[in-house]
């Protein structure tokens, strides 16, 4: 399904990733662990098409997407800091990717409402992003990504900063959604217990100079 082969990413004179390979089958969830600065976030950004690669190949279903524009890769990325649009309300944030695709307003809002419900956000449709709690904002970011029905979902520590109760609740919600839909996931996290609870396999990433 998703293949990364011998990936190298360099920024200036520093190699952030070197010779990284991974393979994730359709419907499988892979947790990526590693020390700070080893390039975990860069790996996700490279797969999503947000950074240039110097060497290697990225494929989805045998199709080489190494140099395909990000918006044409059919990949969803949940950022650690959510990156919600402050000038949109909750429902328009969730419907954003559907709007870009040209889906009619009523239809995209219907899809967005469904995902708001799945992530326990019903009733917050017209709430401003600045009025959300940290947990609500993370749920909106997850709903926005899933509403676009991506082939692959990339998670960059989406549960960081939550208290224990909310962390466990949202982890359970994600596991239920991914199980039901058979979602292919690459999940970056420092929390090994979280990775084991959400994913079937783990991968260790190290600094390229080690």
N, CA and C atoms as a LAMMPS dump frame, in Angstrom:
ITEM: TIMESTEP
0
ITEM: NUMBER OF ATOMS
630
ITEM: BOX BOUNDS ff ff ff
-5.0000000000000000e+02 5.0000000000000000e+02
-5.0000000000000000e+02 5.0000000000000000e+02
-5.0000000000000000e+02 5.0000000000000000e+02
ITEM: ATOMS id mol type element x y z
1 1 1 N 0.845 -1.198 0
2 1 2 C 0 0 0
3 1 3 C 0.883 1.252 0
4 2 1 N 1.505 1.549 1.171
5 2 2 C 2.445 2.671 1.257
6 2 3 C 3.856 2.112 1.358
7 3 1 N 4.73 2.577 0.463
8 3 2 C 6.127 2.167 0.477
9 3 3 C 7.019 3.401 0.446
10 4 1 N 7.99 3.426 1.325
11 4 2 C 9.036 4.443 1.32
12 4 3 C 10.351 3.698 1.185
13 5 1 N 11.133 4.032 0.167
14 5 2 C 12.353 3.28 -0.128
15 5 3 C 13.549 4.216 -0.164
16 6 1 N 14.487 3.99 0.751
17 6 2 C 15.79 4.656 0.749
18 6 3 C 15.654 6.178 0.701
19 7 1 N 14.805 6.713 1.574
20 7 2 C 14.468 8.139 1.554
21 7 3 C 15.551 8.984 2.221
22 8 1 N 15.96 10.038 1.531
23 8 2 C 16.92 10.995 2.071
24 8 3 C 16.358 12.403 1.931
25 9 1 N 16.383 13.145 3.037
26 9 2 C 15.957 14.543 3.045
27 9 3 C 17.074 15.37 3.666
28 10 1 N 17.472 16.411 2.966
29 10 2 C 18.557 17.264 3.435
30 10 3 C 18.085 18.712 3.502
31 11 1 N 18.451 19.37 4.589
32 11 2 C 18.138 20.794 4.739
33 11 3 C 19.446 21.537 4.93
34 12 1 N 19.802 22.327 3.92
35 12 2 C 21.112 22.962 3.951
36 12 3 C 22.192 21.899 3.889
37 13 1 N 23.113 21.951 4.818
38 13 2 C 24.199 20.967 4.857
39 13 3 C 23.874 19.788 5.768
40 14 1 N 22.701 19.8 6.398
41 14 2 C 22.358 18.757 7.366
42 14 3 C 21.381 17.745 6.784
43 15 1 N 21.712 16.483 6.917
44 15 2 C 20.815 15.415 6.495
45 15 3 C 19.868 15.087 7.643
46 16 1 N 18.588 15.33 7.396
47 16 2 C 17.578 15.079 8.417
48 16 3 C 17.153 13.614 8.388
49 17 1 N 17.054 13.044 7.2
50 17 2 C 16.755 11.625 7.016
51 17 3 C 17.748 11.057 6.014
52 18 1 N 18.164 9.834 6.234
53 18 2 C 19.081 9.197 5.291
54 18 3 C 18.783 7.703 5.205
55 19 1 N 18.438 7.268 4.006
56 19 2 C 18.226 5.848 3.752
57 19 3 C 17.078 5.232 4.515
58 20 1 N 16.005 5.996 4.738
59 20 2 C 14.863 5.487 5.512
60 20 3 C 13.905 4.73 4.589
61 21 1 N 13.528 3.536 5.016
62 21 2 C 12.561 2.729 4.272
63 21 3 C 11.483 2.219 5.22
64 22 1 N 10.278 2.115 4.712
65 22 2 C 9.183 1.498 5.467
66 22 3 C 8.131 1.008 4.491
67 23 1 N 7.319 0.081 4.973
68 23 2 C 6.223 -0.46 4.176
69 23 3 C 5.024 -0.675 5.088
70 24 1 N 3.87 -0.183 4.666
71 24 2 C 2.639 -0.321 5.443
72 24 3 C 1.576 -0.902 4.52
73 25 1 N 1.007 -2.015 4.935
74 25 2 C -0.03 -2.656 4.13
75 25 3 C -1.351 -1.908 4.258
76 26 1 N -2.249 -2.154 3.326
77 26 2 C -3.57 -1.526 3.367
78 26 3 C -4.287 -1.9 4.653
79 27 1 N -4.765 -0.906 5.385
80 27 2 C -5.477 -1.13 6.632
81 27 3 C -4.586 -1.326 7.84
82 28 1 N -3.276 -1.298 7.64
83 28 2 C -2.346 -1.497 8.748
84 28 3 C -1.999 -0.156 9.39
85 29 1 N -1.636 -0.205 10.675
86 29 2 C -1.229 1.001 11.392
87 29 3 C 0.172 0.799 11.953
88 30 1 N 1.072 1.71 11.598
89 30 2 C 2.474 1.645 11.993
90 30 3 C 2.801 2.803 12.911
91 31 1 N 3.368 2.519 14.091
92 31 2 C 3.83 3.553 15.011
93 31 3 C 5.322 3.784 14.781
94 32 1 N 5.72 5.045 14.667
95 32 2 C 7.124 5.409 14.473
96 32 3 C 7.629 6.09 15.731
97 33 1 N 8.656 5.497 16.348
98 33 2 C 9.266 6.035 17.553
99 33 3 C 10.686 6.499 17.241
100 34 1 N 11.229 7.295 18.142
101 34 2 C 12.614 7.738 17.996
102 34 3 C 12.862 8.977 18.816
103 35 1 N 14.143 9.278 19.083
104 35 2 C 14.483 10.443 19.904
105 35 3 C 14.16 11.752 19.198
106 36 1 N 14.054 12.816 19.974
107 36 2 C 13.811 14.143 19.4
108 36 3 C 14.924 14.478 18.41
109 37 1 N 14.522 15.039 17.272
110 37 2 C 15.499 15.457 16.278
111 37 3 C 15.917 14.391 15.293
112 38 1 N 15.296 13.207 15.377
113 38 2 C 15.708 12.128 14.468
114 38 3 C 14.975 12.187 13.127
115 39 1 N 14.031 13.117 12.972
116 39 2 C 13.379 13.298 11.679
117 39 3 C 12.002 12.679 11.546
118 40 1 N 11.353 12.374 12.673
119 40 2 C 10.025 11.736 12.597
120 40 3 C 9.017 12.622 11.878
121 41 1 N 8.948 13.887 12.27
122 41 2 C 8.009 14.806 11.62
123 41 3 C 8.395 15.032 10.164
124 42 1 N 9.685 15.143 9.894
125 42 2 C 10.142 15.317 8.506
126 42 3 C 9.722 14.13 7.647
127 43 1 N 9.777 12.926 8.212
128 43 2 C 9.343 11.74 7.476
129 43 3 C 7.88 11.879 7.059
130 44 1 N 7.021 12.283 7.988
131 44 2 C 5.61 12.475 7.646
132 44 3 C 5.442 13.56 6.595
133 45 1 N 6.166 14.656 6.75
134 45 2 C 6.055 15.756 5.787
135 45 3 C 6.533 15.336 4.398
136 46 1 N 7.552 14.496 4.343
137 46 2 C 8.033 14.006 3.051
138 46 3 C 6.987 13.114 2.395
139 47 1 N 6.376 12.226 3.163
140 47 2 C 5.328 11.359 2.615
141 47 3 C 4.151 12.19 2.12
142 48 1 N 3.823 13.249 2.872
143 48 2 C 2.686 14.106 2.506
144 48 3 C 3.001 15.058 1.365
145 49 1 N 4.274 15.212 1.025
146 49 2 C 4.649 16.115 -0.063
147 49 3 C 4.89 17.542 0.363
148 50 1 N 5.175 17.751 1.639
149 50 2 C 5.377 19.102 2.163
150 50 3 C 6.843 19.512 2.202
151 51 1 N 7.757 18.554 1.994
152 51 2 C 9.181 18.871 1.885
153 51 3 C 9.747 18.123 0.679
154 52 1 N 10.78 18.679 0.082
155 52 2 C 11.439 18.024 -1.048
156 52 3 C 12.335 16.9 -0.545
157 53 1 N 12.436 15.852 -1.345
158 53 2 C 13.346 14.762 -1.014
159 53 3 C 14.535 14.799 -1.973
160 54 1 N 15.69 14.399 -1.457
161 54 2 C 16.885 14.391 -2.294
162 54 3 C 17.125 13.027 -2.941
163 55 1 N 16.593 11.996 -2.318
164 55 2 C 16.788 10.643 -2.866
165 55 3 C 15.689 9.748 -2.316
166 56 1 N 15.359 8.718 -3.078
167 56 2 C 14.385 7.739 -2.619
168 56 3 C 13.077 7.796 -3.389
169 57 1 N 12.19 6.883 -3.03
170 57 2 C 10.908 6.75 -3.724
171 57 3 C 9.797 6.589 -2.686
172 58 1 N 8.675 7.247 -2.946
173 58 2 C 7.469 7.091 -2.134
174 58 3 C 6.367 6.594 -3.061
175 59 1 N 5.741 5.482 -2.682
176 59 2 C 4.693 4.898 -3.524
177 59 3 C 3.433 4.646 -2.708
178 60 1 N 2.297 4.802 -3.369
179 60 2 C 1.012 4.333 -2.839
180 60 3 C 0.406 3.43 -3.892
181 61 1 N 0.132 2.187 -3.513
182 61 2 C -0.409 1.198 -4.452
183 61 3 C 0.438 1.121 -5.72
184 62 1 N 1.754 1.069 -5.511
185 62 2 C 2.739 0.938 -6.604
186 62 3 C 2.866 2.193 -7.471
187 63 1 N 2.115 3.227 -7.177
188 63 2 C 2.235 4.468 -7.936
189 63 3 C 3.284 5.359 -7.279
190 64 1 N 4.25 5.803 -8.058
191 64 2 C 5.303 6.671 -7.555
192 64 3 C 4.737 8.086 -7.369
193 65 1 N 4.687 8.539 -6.101
194 65 2 C 4.171 9.88 -5.819
195 65 3 C 5.272 10.801 -5.282
196 66 1 N 6.523 10.389 -5.475
197 66 2 C 7.656 11.104 -4.875
198 66 3 C 7.662 12.594 -5.199
199 67 1 N 7.197 12.949 -6.378
200 67 2 C 7.223 14.353 -6.792
201 67 3 C 5.836 14.863 -7.212
202 68 1 N 4.813 14.164 -6.756
203 68 2 C 3.432 14.595 -6.997
204 68 3 C 3.083 15.699 -5.994
205 69 1 N 2.412 16.771 -6.418
206 69 2 C 2.027 17.826 -5.468
207 69 3 C 1.222 17.275 -4.298
208 70 1 N 1.379 17.905 -3.145
209 70 2 C 0.759 17.413 -1.916
210 70 3 C -0.745 17.217 -2.058
211 71 1 N -1.43 18.156 -2.704
212 71 2 C -2.885 18.085 -2.775
213 71 3 C -3.384 16.988 -3.711
214 72 1 N -2.47 16.338 -4.445
215 72 2 C -2.862 15.26 -5.342
216 72 3 C -2.444 13.883 -4.818
217 73 1 N -1.95 13.813 -3.59
218 73 2 C -1.447 12.536 -3.06
219 73 3 C -2.504 11.719 -2.335
220 74 1 N -3.635 12.305 -2.011
221 74 2 C -4.697 11.61 -1.282
222 74 3 C -4.189 11.106 0.067
223 75 1 N -3.445 11.982 0.748
224 75 2 C -2.876 11.688 2.059
225 75 3 C -3.364 12.744 3.042
226 76 1 N -3.803 12.3 4.218
227 76 2 C -4.224 13.227 5.26
228 76 3 C -3.187 13.306 6.359
229 77 1 N -2.865 14.507 6.797
230 77 2 C -1.871 14.72 7.852
231 77 3 C -2.5 15.511 8.986
232 78 1 N -2.406 14.952 10.199
233 78 2 C -2.836 15.653 11.407
234 78 3 C -1.587 16.21 12.076
235 79 1 N -1.477 17.532 12.119
236 79 2 C -0.297 18.185 12.675
237 79 3 C -0.337 18.174 14.198
238 80 1 N 0.828 18.189 14.799
239 80 2 C 0.914 18.219 16.257
240 80 3 C 0.231 19.453 16.824
241 81 1 N 0.333 20.589 16.128
242 81 2 C -0.269 21.83 16.612
243 81 3 C -1.616 22.126 15.933
244 82 1 N -2.205 21.087 15.331
245 82 2 C -3.547 21.123 14.726
246 82 3 C -3.621 21.915 13.417
247 83 1 N -3.07 23.14 13.396
248 83 2 C -3.098 24.017 12.219
249 83 3 C -4.512 24.189 11.66
250 84 1 N -5.427 24.545 12.539
251 84 2 C -6.791 24.868 12.125
252 84 3 C -6.835 26.284 11.571
253 85 1 N -7.849 26.565 10.775
254 85 2 C -7.998 27.884 10.161
255 85 3 C -8.799 28.789 11.085
256 86 1 N -8.187 29.804 11.681
257 86 2 C -8.887 30.628 12.671
258 86 3 C -10.023 31.454 12.094
259 87 1 N -10.003 31.7 10.767
260 87 2 C -11.051 32.512 10.16
261 87 3 C -12.265 31.676 9.75
262 88 1 N -12.196 30.339 9.93
263 88 2 C -13.338 29.457 9.689
264 88 3 C -13.903 28.984 11.026
265 89 1 N -15.202 28.728 11.05
266 89 2 C -15.759 28.092 12.24
267 89 3 C -15.475 26.59 12.184
268 90 1 N -15.954 25.846 13.158
269 90 2 C -15.629 24.426 13.269
270 90 3 C -16.081 23.641 12.037
271 91 1 N -17.335 23.81 11.627
272 91 2 C -17.853 23.006 10.527
273 91 3 C -17.124 23.329 9.221
274 92 1 N -16.754 24.57 8.997
275 92 2 C -16.037 24.919 7.77
276 92 3 C -14.599 24.424 7.791
277 93 1 N -13.99 24.327 8.977
278 93 2 C -12.683 23.69 9.076
279 93 3 C -12.758 22.233 8.655
280 94 1 N -13.75 21.527 9.182
281 94 2 C -13.876 20.098 8.878
282 94 3 C -14.196 19.878 7.404
283 95 1 N -14.956 20.786 6.807
284 95 2 C -15.379 20.637 5.411
285 95 3 C -14.36 21.184 4.415
286 96 1 N -13.225 21.676 4.885
287 96 2 C -12.315 22.411 4.009
288 96 3 C -11.852 21.601 2.798
289 97 1 N -11.372 20.377 3.014
290 97 2 C -10.847 19.593 1.885
291 97 3 C -11.941 19.279 0.875
292 98 1 N -13.174 19.137 1.347
293 98 2 C -14.298 18.869 0.453
294 98 3 C -14.634 20.113 -0.367
295 99 1 N -14.463 21.272 0.243
296 99 2 C -14.674 22.533 -0.474
297 99 3 C -13.648 22.686 -1.584
298 100 1 N -12.39 22.346 -1.288
299 100 2 C -11.323 22.44 -2.291
300 100 3 C -11.614 21.523 -3.478
301 101 1 N -12.226 20.379 -3.209
302 101 2 C -12.56 19.435 -4.281
303 101 3 C -13.766 19.872 -5.099
304 102 1 N -14.459 20.912 -4.648
305 102 2 C -15.606 21.408 -5.388
306 102 3 C -16.929 20.788 -4.998
307 103 1 N -16.978 20.095 -3.874
308 103 2 C -18.233 19.504 -3.422
309 103 3 C -19.225 20.606 -3.059
310 104 1 N -20.475 20.4 -3.38
311 104 2 C -21.517 21.388 -3.101
312 104 3 C -21.608 21.666 -1.601
313 105 1 N -21.999 22.894 -1.262
314 105 2 C -21.984 23.333 0.127
315 105 3 C -22.811 22.424 1.037
316 106 1 N -24.048 22.125 0.631
317 106 2 C -24.912 21.315 1.488
318 106 3 C -24.326 19.916 1.704
319 107 1 N -23.77 19.337 0.654
320 107 2 C -23.216 17.987 0.756
321 107 3 C -21.988 17.967 1.654
322 108 1 N -21.082 18.936 1.462
323 108 2 C -19.872 18.922 2.289
324 108 3 C -20.185 19.211 3.754
325 109 1 N -21.195 20.026 4
326 109 2 C -21.568 20.283 5.396
327 109 3 C -22.203 19.047 6.024
328 110 1 N -22.917 18.27 5.214
329 110 2 C -23.5 17.025 5.712
330 110 3 C -22.4 16.037 6.102
331 111 1 N -21.375 15.922 5.256
332 111 2 C -20.242 15.046 5.569
333 111 3 C -19.523 15.543 6.82
334 112 1 N -19.309 16.862 6.887
335 112 2 C -18.635 17.439 8.052
336 112 3 C -19.423 17.17 9.336
337 113 1 N -20.738 17.303 9.266
338 113 2 C -21.578 17.049 10.441
339 113 3 C -21.425 15.605 10.911
340 114 1 N -21.332 14.678 9.978
341 114 2 C -21.169 13.265 10.341
342 114 3 C -19.868 13.063 11.119
343 115 1 N -18.802 13.707 10.656
344 115 2 C -17.52 13.531 11.338
345 115 3 C -17.471 14.284 12.662
346 116 1 N -18.151 15.391 12.744
347 116 2 C -18.261 16.08 14.034
348 116 3 C -18.952 15.19 15.052
349 117 1 N -19.967 14.48 14.603
350 117 2 C -20.677 13.569 15.495
351 117 3 C -19.771 12.426 15.948
352 118 1 N -18.989 11.872 15.029
353 118 2 C -18.113 10.748 15.359
354 118 3 C -17.047 11.134 16.39
355 119 1 N -16.666 12.396 16.372
356 119 2 C -15.652 12.85 17.318
357 119 3 C -16.247 13.686 18.449
358 120 1 N -17.525 13.461 18.724
359 120 2 C -18.21 14.072 19.88
360 120 3 C -18.138 15.597 19.848
361 121 1 N -18.366 16.173 18.68
362 121 2 C -18.308 17.625 18.521
363 121 3 C -19.649 18.223 18.086
364 122 1 N -20.695 17.416 18.108
365 122 2 C -22.015 17.936 17.731
366 122 3 C -22.403 19.085 18.661
367 123 1 N -22.94 20.136 18.057
368 123 2 C -23.312 21.325 18.82
369 123 3 C -22.261 22.411 18.792
370 124 1 N -21.074 22.075 18.277
371 124 2 C -19.989 23.067 18.204
372 124 3 C -19.746 23.55 16.772
373 125 1 N -20.683 23.257 15.877
374 125 2 C -20.479 23.532 14.458
375 125 3 C -20.062 24.969 14.175
376 126 1 N -20.658 25.916 14.86
377 126 2 C -20.421 27.327 14.553
378 126 3 C -19.539 28.007 15.603
379 127 1 N -18.886 27.199 16.41
380 127 2 C -17.955 27.738 17.409
381 127 3 C -16.696 28.25 16.704
382 128 1 N -16.167 29.361 17.174
383 128 2 C -14.907 29.873 16.648
384 128 3 C -13.762 29.005 17.15
385 129 1 N -12.736 28.869 16.342
386 129 2 C -11.597 28.033 16.71
387 129 3 C -10.951 28.54 17.996
388 130 1 N -10.918 29.844 18.18
389 130 2 C -10.292 30.421 19.374
390 130 3 C -11.092 30.143 20.642
391 131 1 N -12.314 29.664 20.483
392 131 2 C -13.166 29.369 21.634
393 131 3 C -13.129 27.894 22.049
394 132 1 N -12.341 27.091 21.361
395 132 2 C -12.284 25.668 21.643
396 132 3 C -11.27 25.362 22.735
397 133 1 N -11.524 24.3 23.487
398 133 2 C -10.514 23.796 24.407
399 133 3 C -9.45 23.047 23.612
400 134 1 N -8.355 22.717 24.271
401 134 2 C -7.293 21.988 23.582
402 134 3 C -7.765 20.649 23.048
403 135 1 N -8.56 19.937 23.835
404 135 2 C -9.08 18.654 23.39
405 135 3 C -10.047 18.791 22.228
406 136 1 N -10.893 19.812 22.27
407 136 2 C -11.84 20.041 21.169
408 136 3 C -11.109 20.376 19.88
409 137 1 N -10.059 21.189 19.983
410 137 2 C -9.3 21.556 18.797
411 137 3 C -8.657 20.328 18.153
412 138 1 N -8.14 19.421 18.978
413 138 2 C -7.536 18.202 18.439
414 138 3 C -8.589 17.345 17.744
415 139 1 N -9.79 17.274 18.311
416 139 2 C -10.862 16.515 17.681
417 139 3 C -11.259 17.128 16.333
418 140 1 N -11.289 18.453 16.259
419 140 2 C -11.611 19.114 14.993
420 140 3 C -10.54 18.789 13.941
421 141 1 N -9.274 18.819 14.344
422 141 2 C -8.193 18.514 13.41
423 141 3 C -8.313 17.08 12.89
424 142 1 N -8.65 16.148 13.772
425 142 2 C -8.824 14.76 13.355
426 142 3 C -10.036 14.599 12.439
427 143 1 N -11.135 15.265 12.795
428 143 2 C -12.339 15.186 11.967
429 143 3 C -12.088 15.783 10.589
430 144 1 N -11.354 16.888 10.532
431 144 2 C -11.042 17.524 9.242
432 144 3 C -10.261 16.576 8.34
433 145 1 N -9.278 15.888 8.912
434 145 2 C -8.485 14.955 8.12
435 145 3 C -9.325 13.787 7.631
436 146 1 N -10.124 13.197 8.511
437 146 2 C -10.895 12.013 8.141
438 146 3 C -12.028 12.332 7.17
439 147 1 N -12.558 13.552 7.235
440 147 2 C -13.654 13.925 6.34
441 147 3 C -13.243 13.852 4.875
442 148 1 N -11.957 14.035 4.597
443 148 2 C -11.468 13.98 3.228
444 148 3 C -11.278 12.574 2.697
445 149 1 N -11.528 11.547 3.528
446 149 2 C -11.403 10.138 3.134
447 149 3 C -10.06 9.842 2.465
448 150 1 N -8.948 10.197 3.118
449 150 2 C -7.636 9.977 2.505
450 150 3 C -7.279 8.497 2.43
451 151 1 N -6.427 8.136 1.478
452 151 2 C -5.955 6.755 1.359
453 151 3 C -5.048 6.396 2.519
454 152 1 N -4.263 7.366 2.98
455 152 2 C -3.336 7.154 4.087
456 152 3 C -3.483 8.321 5.054
457 153 1 N -3.473 8.032 6.356
458 153 2 C -3.532 9.065 7.386
459 153 3 C -2.2 9.091 8.133
460 154 1 N -1.62 10.277 8.238
461 154 2 C -0.371 10.491 8.961
462 154 3 C -0.681 11.277 10.231
463 155 1 N -0.247 10.763 11.373
464 155 2 C -0.529 11.395 12.663
465 155 3 C 0.785 11.841 13.299
466 156 1 N 0.928 13.138 13.528
467 156 2 C 2.142 13.665 14.16
468 156 3 C 1.84 14.02 15.616
469 157 1 N 1.946 13.027 16.482
470 157 2 C 1.687 13.198 17.913
471 157 3 C 0.388 13.964 18.173
472 158 1 N -0.72 13.5 17.632
473 158 2 C -1.97 14.26 17.737
474 158 3 C -2.573 14.278 19.136
475 159 1 N -2.11 13.396 20.025
476 159 2 C -2.697 13.311 21.365
477 159 3 C -1.808 13.937 22.431
478 160 1 N -0.739 14.595 22.02
479 160 2 C 0.164 15.193 23.003
480 160 3 C -0.498 16.364 23.709
481 161 1 N -0.187 16.556 24.978
482 161 2 C -0.696 17.693 25.734
483 161 3 C -2.058 17.499 26.353
484 162 1 N -2.65 16.32 26.199
485 162 2 C -3.969 16.06 26.776
486 162 3 C -3.823 15.428 28.158
487 163 1 N -4.795 15.69 29.037
488 163 2 C -4.754 15.01 30.334
489 163 3 C -5.076 13.533 30.125
490 164 1 N -4.795 12.716 31.145
491 164 2 C -4.884 11.265 30.991
492 164 3 C -6.267 10.803 30.563
493 165 1 N -7.3 11.375 31.142
494 165 2 C -8.657 10.938 30.837
495 165 3 C -9.018 11.235 29.389
496 166 1 N -8.736 12.452 28.952
497 166 2 C -9.056 12.84 27.576
498 166 3 C -8.194 12.075 26.581
499 167 1 N -6.937 11.855 26.953
500 167 2 C -6.032 11.093 26.094
501 167 3 C -6.597 9.702 25.826
502 168 1 N -7.029 9.006 26.862
503 168 2 C -7.551 7.656 26.708
504 168 3 C -8.856 7.647 25.924
505 169 1 N -9.683 8.648 26.145
506 169 2 C -10.961 8.718 25.43
507 169 3 C -10.73 8.914 23.936
508 170 1 N -9.859 9.849 23.595
509 170 2 C -9.619 10.136 22.188
510 170 3 C -8.86 8.999 21.516
511 171 1 N -7.955 8.355 22.252
512 171 2 C -7.26 7.191 21.714
513 171 3 C -8.258 6.091 21.361
514 172 1 N -9.22 5.875 22.242
515 172 2 C -10.256 4.882 21.969
516 172 3 C -11.107 5.25 20.764
517 173 1 N -11.441 6.546 20.636
518 173 2 C -12.22 7.008 19.483
519 173 3 C -11.472 6.751 18.176
520 174 1 N -10.169 7.062 18.18
521 174 2 C -9.37 6.851 16.979
522 174 3 C -9.299 5.377 16.608
523 175 1 N -9.055 4.539 17.592
524 175 2 C -8.958 3.105 17.332
525 175 3 C -10.263 2.579 16.747
526 176 1 N -11.394 3.056 17.287
527 176 2 C -12.701 2.607 16.789
528 176 3 C -12.914 3.053 15.346
529 177 1 N -12.606 4.305 15.043
530 177 2 C -12.791 4.819 13.685
531 177 3 C -11.884 4.089 12.705
532 178 1 N -10.614 3.928 13.061
533 178 2 C -9.668 3.275 12.155
534 178 3 C -10.027 1.805 11.943
535 179 1 N -10.466 1.128 13.001
536 179 2 C -10.88 -0.276 12.858
537 179 3 C -12.072 -0.393 11.924
538 180 1 N -13.044 0.499 12.098
539 180 2 C -14.271 0.428 11.307
540 180 3 C -13.989 0.691 9.83
541 181 1 N -13.109 1.648 9.553
542 181 2 C -12.864 2.05 8.171
543 181 3 C -11.693 1.322 7.527
544 182 1 N -10.905 0.596 8.309
545 182 2 C -9.717 -0.063 7.756
546 182 3 C -8.693 0.941 7.273
547 183 1 N -8.482 1.992 8.053
548 183 2 C -7.61 3.096 7.649
549 183 3 C -6.137 2.706 7.74
550 184 1 N -5.374 3.085 6.734
551 184 2 C -3.924 2.901 6.731
552 184 3 C -3.298 4.1 7.422
553 185 1 N -2.469 3.852 8.457
554 185 2 C -2.001 4.93 9.331
555 185 3 C -0.501 4.813 9.587
556 186 1 N 0.176 5.958 9.58
557 186 2 C 1.533 6.07 10.124
558 186 3 C 1.451 7.076 11.263
559 187 1 N 1.789 6.598 12.459
560 187 2 C 1.556 7.36 13.685
561 187 3 C 2.883 7.641 14.39
562 188 1 N 3.295 8.906 14.406
563 188 2 C 4.505 9.314 15.117
564 188 3 C 4.149 9.66 16.552
565 189 1 N 4.863 9.058 17.51
566 189 2 C 4.599 9.342 18.915
567 189 3 C 5.812 9.008 19.768
568 190 1 N 5.999 9.805 20.84
569 190 2 C 7.007 9.485 21.853
570 190 3 C 6.472 8.469 22.852
571 191 1 N 5.158 8.327 22.914
572 191 2 C 4.492 7.487 23.899
573 191 3 C 4.386 6.056 23.36
574 192 1 N 5.246 5.174 23.859
575 192 2 C 5.266 3.809 23.338
576 192 3 C 3.987 3.044 23.683
577 193 1 N 3.411 3.327 24.835
578 193 2 C 2.156 2.675 25.198
579 193 3 C 1.041 3.102 24.246
580 194 1 N 1.027 4.375 23.889
581 194 2 C 0.038 4.872 22.935
582 194 3 C 0.212 4.199 21.581
583 195 1 N 1.465 4.102 21.134
584 195 2 C 1.736 3.46 19.857
585 195 3 C 1.277 2.012 19.843
586 196 1 N 1.542 1.291 20.946
587 196 2 C 1.147 -0.112 21.032
588 196 3 C -0.364 -0.261 21.079
589 197 1 N -1.061 0.704 21.709
590 197 2 C -2.517 0.628 21.826
591 197 3 C -3.212 0.911 20.502
592 198 1 N -2.601 1.738 19.651
593 198 2 C -3.256 2.156 18.414
594 198 3 C -2.794 1.362 17.196
595 199 1 N -1.553 0.905 17.21
596 199 2 C -0.947 0.346 16.002
597 199 3 C -0.58 -1.127 16.163
598 200 1 N -0.496 -1.817 15.031
599 200 2 C -0.124 -3.228 15.048
600 200 3 C 1.391 -3.43 15.039
601 201 1 N 2.127 -2.468 14.494
602 201 2 C 3.583 -2.605 14.401
603 201 3 C 4.257 -1.303 14.817
604 202 1 N 5.529 -1.414 15.187
605 202 2 C 6.323 -0.235 15.517
606 202 3 C 7.604 -0.217 14.697
607 203 1 N 8.155 0.977 14.549
608 203 2 C 9.403 1.178 13.817
609 203 3 C 10.233 2.195 14.577
610 204 1 N 11.529 1.944 14.675
611 204 2 C 12.444 2.868 15.342
612 204 3 C 13.181 3.706 14.309
613 205 1 N 13.175 5.007 14.527
614 205 2 C 13.919 5.927 13.664
615 205 3 C 15.084 6.49 14.469
616 206 1 N 16.257 6.529 13.874
617 206 2 C 17.441 7.046 14.559
618 206 3 C 17.989 8.248 13.825
619 207 1 N 18.87 8.982 14.494
620 207 2 C 19.533 10.111 13.855
621 207 3 C 20.345 9.606 12.66
622 208 1 N 20.363 10.322 11.54
623 208 2 C 21.075 9.844 10.359
624 208 3 C 22.587 9.712 10.56
625 209 1 N 23.154 10.391 11.562
626 209 2 C 24.595 10.31 11.784
627 209 3 C 24.959 9.249 12.812
628 210 1 N 23.988 8.358 13.162
629 210 2 C 24.267 7.31 14.137
630 210 3 C 24.055 5.937 13.533
